[in-house]
């Protein structure tokens, strides 16, 4: 009897997934643990893995289709076995419930396995502060730069010998890289991959540009969901289907802006000492390059330790005050925004925070974060300083009770020690859920945070 493979909930909030690419064709042999397909969830691109061995008898849905959780996507069985009466979608052989995470009922469904590892069930998702465009590369001043940066225009890379095709003729490439290559007419075989084991990732295709375009212009490829169209003269408008992450962003915005009674607190920080401290760290020339965003993350975690009332979740019938501090940082990706979480931020050194934030941001842009890496934050930081934004208000990540919006560092004429002087200043705006945080509570938190940023030695107490 054939085994049914269904669309699983590969993230805590996933309701449907887009089947990006089949990794197995009909008639291929399948072993337990083999990757059947790559699926775009509401947060990342993950893998469906076979739980039963045999032959892939039928691909029930084509690549590119969006499938609700628990719907049938494929059948595995013995060669020649009939597939007409595959059964109702959402049910597995033996009558077990489908679409459940590992450890629950459902032995015939595919399972999530980014990097072939089973994700643990994370805390409730809260991945939605404020929409941001991709950030340019880090500039010389690095004004709060770090995790929000996106790769900007690159100079054309030197020609390199194409990597040898892997066994079986299949080129290792991420789904996003394949999508961009198809739109730009770039042959993946002509690109040297910089990802793990030579895998071609999005930045490799972007670096290649259109220099590898085939001699004959291909037919226009269907536009990927959620990607903004490039300006063209064809027709008065272009409709772009919503990607899974853009659908989630829209849902989270309505959940936050509507029901949450939000108020905002803004303060301005003198960043002269923080600037000097960062220059001193740069002069050491050791370890990762410390950004102002790293310094802000460290200071926020230290201030939350002193003000636990701001390190909380609204839970409808109760407030959960966290004893652990897990700071989320907003990272702009191609199709929206995601907030990777630096766990136990308060007990990590500045060097550890810097290294972890850069790693999380890079993998976020490649859509390779695990669910537990972008859920469970207790407070968020959103930074637009590198885009020359002086100040803004960010949208709270429910169920969190607060989020900090960070503006750029700029020299302003201010009164200092009885004289007018140019000082480096930075504005912070805290969005507060008034059901959890009162005005005075938020103001005290910002006062402590300001003292730490204006005198970084305070963070060592």
C-alpha positions as CSV (number, residue, x, y, z in Angstrom):
1,X,0.0,0.0,0.0
2,X,1.4,3.4,-0.9
3,X,2.5,5.9,1.7
4,X,1.1,9.4,1.5
5,X,3.4,12.5,1.9
6,X,1.6,15.6,3.1
7,X,2.5,19.2,3.5
8,X,3.7,19.6,7.1
9,X,3.7,22.7,9.3
10,X,7.4,23.4,9.0
11,X,7.2,26.5,11.2
12,X,5.0,27.3,14.2
13,X,2.7,29.7,12.3
14,X,2.8,28.0,8.9
15,X,-0.7,27.4,7.4
16,X,0.4,26.7,3.8
17,X,3.6,26.2,1.9
18,X,4.8,26.8,-1.6
19,X,6.5,23.8,-3.2
20,X,9.6,25.5,-4.7
21,X,11.3,22.5,-6.3
22,X,11.0,18.8,-6.5
23,X,14.3,17.0,-5.6
24,X,13.0,13.6,-6.6
25,X,11.2,12.8,-9.9
26,X,8.5,10.2,-10.4
27,X,10.0,6.8,-10.6
28,X,13.1,7.7,-8.5
29,X,14.1,5.4,-5.7
30,X,13.5,7.0,-2.3
31,X,15.1,6.1,1.0
32,X,14.1,7.2,4.5
33,X,15.6,10.6,5.1
34,X,15.9,11.6,1.4
35,X,14.9,15.2,0.6
36,X,11.8,15.0,-1.6
37,X,11.2,18.7,-2.2
38,X,12.1,22.3,-1.0
39,X,9.2,24.2,0.5
40,X,8.9,28.0,1.1
41,X,7.3,28.5,4.4
42,X,6.2,31.8,5.9
43,X,9.7,32.4,7.2
44,X,12.3,30.3,5.3
45,X,12.9,27.7,2.7
46,X,12.9,24.2,4.3
47,X,13.0,20.6,3.1
48,X,10.4,17.8,3.0
49,X,12.1,14.5,3.9
50,X,10.8,11.0,3.2
51,X,9.8,9.0,6.2
52,X,9.2,5.8,4.1
53,X,11.3,4.1,1.5
54,X,10.3,2.9,-1.9
55,X,9.7,4.6,-5.2
56,X,8.2,8.1,-5.8
57,X,5.0,7.0,-7.5
58,X,3.4,10.3,-8.1
59,X,3.9,14.1,-7.6
60,X,0.4,15.1,-6.7
61,X,1.2,18.9,-6.9
62,X,3.6,20.6,-9.4
63,X,6.5,22.8,-8.4
64,X,5.4,26.3,-7.7
65,X,2.0,25.3,-6.3
66,X,0.9,26.6,-2.9
67,X,-0.5,23.8,-0.7
68,X,-2.3,24.1,2.7
69,X,-0.8,22.2,5.6
70,X,-1.9,18.5,5.7
71,X,-2.7,18.4,2.0
72,X,-1.4,15.5,0.0
73,X,1.7,16.3,-2.1
74,X,3.1,12.9,-3.2
75,X,2.8,9.1,-3.0
76,X,5.6,6.6,-2.2
77,X,5.3,2.9,-2.8
78,X,6.4,-0.1,-4.9
79,X,6.9,0.3,-8.6
80,X,3.7,-0.4,-10.6
81,X,1.5,0.1,-7.5
82,X,-1.8,1.9,-8.5
83,X,-2.1,5.6,-7.3
84,X,-5.6,6.5,-8.4
85,X,-7.2,6.0,-5.0
86,X,-4.6,7.8,-3.0
87,X,-7.0,8.8,-0.3
88,X,-8.3,12.1,1.0
89,X,-5.7,14.9,1.4
90,X,-4.5,15.5,4.9
91,X,-4.8,11.9,6.0
92,X,-2.0,9.3,6.2
93,X,-2.1,5.6,5.8
94,X,-3.3,3.8,8.9
95,X,-5.7,6.7,9.7
96,X,-3.0,8.7,11.6
97,X,-3.2,12.5,11.7
98,X,-1.0,14.3,9.3
99,X,0.9,17.5,9.3
100,X,2.2,17.1,12.8
101,X,5.7,18.0,14.0
102,X,8.2,15.2,14.9
103,X,7.3,13.4,18.0
104,X,3.5,13.5,17.3
105,X,1.3,11.1,15.3
106,X,1.8,10.8,11.6
107,X,4.5,8.4,10.3
108,X,3.9,8.9,6.6
109,X,4.3,12.6,6.3
110,X,7.3,14.5,5.1
111,X,9.3,16.2,7.8
112,X,11.2,19.5,8.0
113,X,14.9,19.1,7.9
114,X,17.0,22.2,7.2
115,X,20.6,20.9,7.0
116,X,19.1,17.5,7.7
117,X,18.4,18.4,11.3
118,X,15.0,18.2,13.0
119,X,13.9,21.5,14.5
120,X,12.6,21.5,18.0
121,X,9.2,23.1,18.6
122,X,9.9,26.8,19.3
123,X,8.0,29.4,21.3
124,X,5.1,31.2,19.6
125,X,6.1,33.2,16.6
126,X,6.4,37.0,16.8
127,X,8.3,37.9,13.7
128,X,7.1,41.3,12.6
129,X,8.3,44.7,13.4
130,X,8.5,47.3,10.6
131,X,8.9,46.9,6.8
132,X,12.3,48.0,5.6
133,X,14.0,48.2,2.2
134,X,17.3,46.4,1.7
135,X,20.2,48.2,3.4
136,X,23.3,49.3,1.5
137,X,26.8,48.0,2.4
138,X,28.4,49.1,5.6
139,X,29.9,52.6,5.1
140,X,33.0,54.0,6.6
141,X,31.2,55.4,9.7
142,X,29.1,52.2,10.2
143,X,26.4,54.2,11.8
144,X,24.5,51.4,13.6
145,X,25.2,49.2,10.8
146,X,25.4,45.4,11.3
147,X,22.5,43.0,10.8
148,X,20.2,45.1,8.8
149,X,22.6,45.5,5.9
150,X,21.8,44.0,2.5
151,X,24.2,43.4,-0.3
152,X,24.2,46.5,-2.5
153,X,25.4,46.8,-6.1
154,X,28.6,44.9,-6.6
155,X,31.4,45.3,-9.1
156,X,31.5,42.5,-11.6
157,X,33.4,39.6,-10.3
158,X,36.4,38.3,-12.1
159,X,35.7,35.4,-14.5
160,X,36.2,32.1,-12.8
161,X,36.1,28.5,-14.1
162,X,32.6,27.0,-13.8
163,X,32.4,24.5,-10.9
164,X,32.2,20.9,-12.0
165,X,28.6,19.6,-12.0
166,X,28.0,17.3,-9.0
167,X,27.3,13.6,-9.4
168,X,24.1,13.1,-11.3
169,X,24.5,16.4,-13.2
170,X,22.6,18.5,-10.6
171,X,23.9,21.9,-9.7
172,X,23.8,22.7,-6.0
173,X,21.9,26.0,-5.6
174,X,19.5,27.6,-3.2
175,X,15.9,28.0,-4.3
176,X,16.3,31.8,-4.2
177,X,19.4,31.6,-6.4
178,X,17.6,29.5,-8.9
179,X,14.7,31.9,-9.0
180,X,16.9,34.9,-9.6
181,X,19.0,33.1,-12.2
182,X,15.8,32.2,-14.1
183,X,14.6,35.8,-14.1
184,X,18.0,37.2,-15.2
185,X,18.7,34.5,-17.8
186,X,21.9,33.4,-16.0
187,X,23.2,29.8,-16.4
188,X,23.9,28.4,-12.9
189,X,26.6,26.1,-14.3
190,X,28.6,29.2,-15.2
191,X,28.6,30.5,-11.6
192,X,31.1,29.6,-8.9
193,X,29.2,29.0,-5.6
194,X,30.3,30.5,-2.4
195,X,27.9,28.6,-0.1
196,X,28.6,25.4,1.8
197,X,30.1,22.6,-0.5
198,X,30.2,25.0,-3.4
199,X,26.4,25.7,-3.3
200,X,25.3,28.7,-5.4
201,X,23.5,31.3,-3.3
202,X,21.6,34.5,-4.2
203,X,24.7,36.7,-3.8
204,X,26.6,34.7,-6.3
205,X,23.9,35.1,-9.0
206,X,23.6,38.8,-8.2
207,X,27.4,39.2,-8.6
208,X,27.3,37.4,-11.9
209,X,24.6,39.9,-13.2
210,X,23.5,39.2,-16.7
211,X,27.0,38.6,-18.2
212,X,26.2,34.9,-18.5
213,X,22.9,35.4,-20.4
214,X,22.4,32.9,-23.2
215,X,22.8,33.9,-26.8
216,X,19.1,33.6,-27.5
217,X,16.8,35.5,-25.2
218,X,14.6,33.0,-23.2
219,X,10.9,33.4,-22.8
220,X,10.1,35.6,-19.8
221,X,10.0,33.5,-16.6
222,X,7.1,33.8,-14.3
223,X,7.8,36.3,-11.6
224,X,8.5,34.9,-8.2
225,X,5.9,35.6,-5.5
226,X,6.5,38.7,-3.4
227,X,9.4,40.2,-5.5
228,X,9.0,43.7,-6.7
229,X,9.0,44.0,-10.5
230,X,11.7,46.0,-12.3
231,X,10.4,49.0,-14.2
232,X,9.3,48.2,-17.8
233,X,7.0,49.6,-20.4
234,X,4.8,46.5,-20.8
235,X,1.3,47.5,-19.7
236,X,0.1,50.0,-17.1
237,X,0.8,47.7,-14.1
238,X,2.3,44.4,-13.0
239,X,0.6,42.0,-10.5
240,X,2.9,40.0,-8.3
241,X,1.5,37.2,-6.2
242,X,2.2,37.3,-2.4
243,X,5.0,35.3,-1.1
244,X,4.5,33.2,2.1
245,X,6.6,35.7,4.1
246,X,4.7,38.7,2.8
247,X,1.4,37.1,3.7
248,X,2.7,36.6,7.2
249,X,3.9,40.1,7.5
250,X,0.5,41.4,6.4
251,X,-1.2,39.2,9.0
252,X,1.2,40.2,11.8
253,X,0.7,43.9,11.1
254,X,-3.0,43.7,11.5
255,X,-2.6,41.7,14.7
256,X,-0.2,44.4,16.1
257,X,-1.5,47.8,14.9
258,X,-5.2,47.1,15.5
259,X,-5.6,45.6,19.0
260,X,-2.4,46.8,20.7
261,X,-2.7,50.2,22.5
262,X,0.7,51.6,21.6
263,X,2.5,54.7,22.8
264,X,5.9,56.0,21.9
265,X,8.9,57.4,23.8
266,X,11.7,59.2,22.1
267,X,15.1,60.2,23.5
268,X,18.4,61.5,22.1
269,X,21.7,60.0,23.0
270,X,25.2,61.6,23.0
271,X,27.3,58.9,21.2
272,X,30.7,60.5,21.6
273,X,32.0,58.0,24.1
274,X,30.4,55.1,22.4
275,X,32.1,56.3,19.1
276,X,35.5,56.5,20.9
277,X,35.0,53.0,22.4
278,X,34.2,51.5,19.0
279,X,37.3,53.2,17.4
280,X,39.4,51.7,20.2
281,X,38.0,48.2,19.6
282,X,38.6,48.6,15.8
283,X,42.2,49.6,16.5
284,X,42.8,46.2,18.3
285,X,42.3,44.5,14.9
286,X,41.1,41.3,16.5
287,X,37.8,39.4,16.3
288,X,34.7,40.5,14.4
289,X,34.2,44.1,13.5
290,X,32.0,45.7,16.1
291,X,29.1,47.8,14.8
292,X,27.1,50.3,16.7
293,X,24.1,48.0,16.3
294,X,26.1,45.4,18.3
295,X,26.7,48.0,21.0
296,X,23.0,48.9,21.1
297,X,22.0,45.2,21.4
298,X,24.4,44.7,24.3
299,X,23.1,47.9,26.0
300,X,19.5,46.9,25.5
301,X,20.1,43.5,27.1
302,X,21.8,45.1,30.1
303,X,19.0,47.7,30.5
304,X,16.4,44.9,30.4
305,X,18.2,43.1,33.2
306,X,17.5,46.2,35.3
307,X,14.0,46.7,34.1
308,X,12.3,43.3,33.8
309,X,8.9,44.9,33.4
310,X,9.9,45.7,29.8
311,X,11.1,42.1,29.2
312,X,7.6,40.7,28.9
313,X,4.8,39.2,26.8
314,X,1.2,40.0,26.7
315,X,-0.7,36.7,27.0
316,X,-4.4,37.7,26.9
317,X,-5.3,36.6,30.5
318,X,-1.9,37.1,32.0
319,X,1.5,38.9,31.5
320,X,4.6,36.7,31.2
321,X,7.7,38.4,32.7
322,X,10.8,36.7,31.3
323,X,13.8,35.9,33.5
324,X,15.8,35.2,30.4
325,X,16.7,37.9,27.9
326,X,16.5,37.1,24.2
327,X,16.8,40.1,21.9
328,X,15.4,40.0,18.4
329,X,17.1,42.1,15.7
330,X,15.3,43.2,12.5
331,X,16.9,42.0,9.3
332,X,15.7,43.2,5.9
333,X,15.5,40.3,3.4
334,X,14.5,40.4,-0.3
335,X,10.8,39.7,0.3
336,X,10.3,41.5,3.6
337,X,11.6,41.3,7.2
338,X,12.6,38.7,9.7
339,X,13.8,39.0,13.3
340,X,16.5,36.5,14.2
341,X,17.0,36.1,18.0
342,X,20.2,36.4,20.0
343,X,19.5,34.2,23.0
344,X,20.7,35.1,26.5
345,X,22.0,38.4,25.1
346,X,22.7,39.8,28.5
347,X,25.3,37.2,29.4
348,X,27.2,37.3,26.1
349,X,30.2,39.5,25.4
350,X,30.2,42.2,22.7
351,X,32.4,40.0,20.6
352,X,30.0,37.1,20.8
353,X,27.0,39.3,20.0
354,X,28.8,40.7,17.0
355,X,29.7,37.3,15.6
356,X,26.3,35.8,16.2
357,X,24.4,38.8,14.8
358,X,26.4,38.7,11.5
359,X,25.9,34.9,11.2
360,X,22.2,35.1,11.8
361,X,21.8,38.0,9.4
362,X,23.7,36.2,6.6
363,X,21.6,33.1,7.0
364,X,18.4,35.1,7.2
365,X,19.1,36.6,3.8
366,X,19.7,33.2,2.4
367,X,16.4,32.0,4.0
368,X,18.2,29.3,5.9
369,X,17.3,30.1,9.5
370,X,15.7,27.3,11.6
371,X,12.4,28.1,13.3
372,X,14.0,28.2,16.8
373,X,16.4,30.9,15.5
374,X,13.7,33.5,14.7
375,X,11.1,32.8,17.4
376,X,11.1,33.2,21.2
377,X,12.5,36.8,21.4
378,X,11.5,38.8,24.5
379,X,12.3,42.3,23.1
380,X,13.1,43.6,19.6
381,X,15.5,46.2,18.1
382,X,14.9,47.7,14.6
383,X,17.7,49.8,13.1
384,X,17.4,52.1,10.1
385,X,20.4,54.3,10.9
386,X,22.5,53.1,8.0
387,X,19.7,54.4,5.6
388,X,20.1,58.0,6.9
389,X,16.8,57.8,8.9
390,X,16.9,60.2,11.9
391,X,14.0,58.6,13.8
392,X,11.0,56.4,13.2
393,X,8.4,54.3,15.1
394,X,8.5,50.5,14.8
395,X,5.6,48.1,15.0
396,X,5.6,45.8,18.1
397,X,6.2,42.1,17.7
398,X,3.3,40.4,19.5
399,X,3.4,39.0,22.1
400,X,6.4,41.2,23.0
401,X,5.6,44.4,24.9
402,X,8.2,46.6,23.4
403,X,10.5,47.4,20.4
404,X,13.3,49.9,20.0
405,X,13.7,51.9,16.8
406,X,17.2,53.1,16.2
407,X,18.1,56.1,14.1
408,X,21.4,57.3,12.5
409,X,24.3,58.8,14.3
410,X,24.8,62.4,13.1
411,X,26.7,65.5,14.3
412,X,24.4,68.2,15.7
413,X,25.2,71.5,17.3
414,X,24.2,71.2,21.0
415,X,24.9,72.8,24.3
416,X,27.8,71.0,25.9
417,X,29.6,72.1,29.1
418,X,28.3,75.7,28.7
419,X,29.2,76.0,25.0
420,X,27.7,75.2,21.6
421,X,29.6,72.2,20.2
422,X,29.2,69.6,17.5
423,X,28.4,66.3,19.1
424,X,27.5,62.9,17.6
425,X,23.9,62.2,18.5
426,X,21.5,59.3,18.0
427,X,17.7,59.2,18.5
428,X,15.9,56.2,19.9
429,X,12.1,55.6,19.9
430,X,10.5,52.9,22.0
431,X,7.1,51.5,21.1
432,X,5.3,50.2,24.2
433,X,2.3,48.0,24.7
434,X,0.4,50.0,27.3
435,X,-1.3,46.9,28.6
436,X,2.1,45.8,29.9
437,X,4.4,48.9,30.1
438,X,3.3,52.2,31.7
439,X,4.8,55.5,30.6
440,X,7.0,55.8,33.6
441,X,8.2,52.2,33.3
442,X,9.2,52.8,29.7
443,X,10.8,56.1,30.5
444,X,13.0,54.6,33.2
445,X,14.1,51.9,30.9
446,X,15.2,54.5,28.3
447,X,16.9,56.5,31.0
448,X,19.0,53.5,31.9
449,X,19.7,52.7,28.3
450,X,20.8,56.2,27.6
451,X,23.2,56.2,30.5
452,X,24.8,53.0,29.2
453,X,25.2,54.3,25.7
454,X,26.6,57.7,26.8
455,X,29.1,56.0,29.1
456,X,29.7,52.4,27.9
457,X,31.7,51.6,31.0
458,X,28.4,51.4,32.9
459,X,27.6,48.2,31.0
460,X,30.6,46.6,32.9
461,X,29.0,47.1,36.3
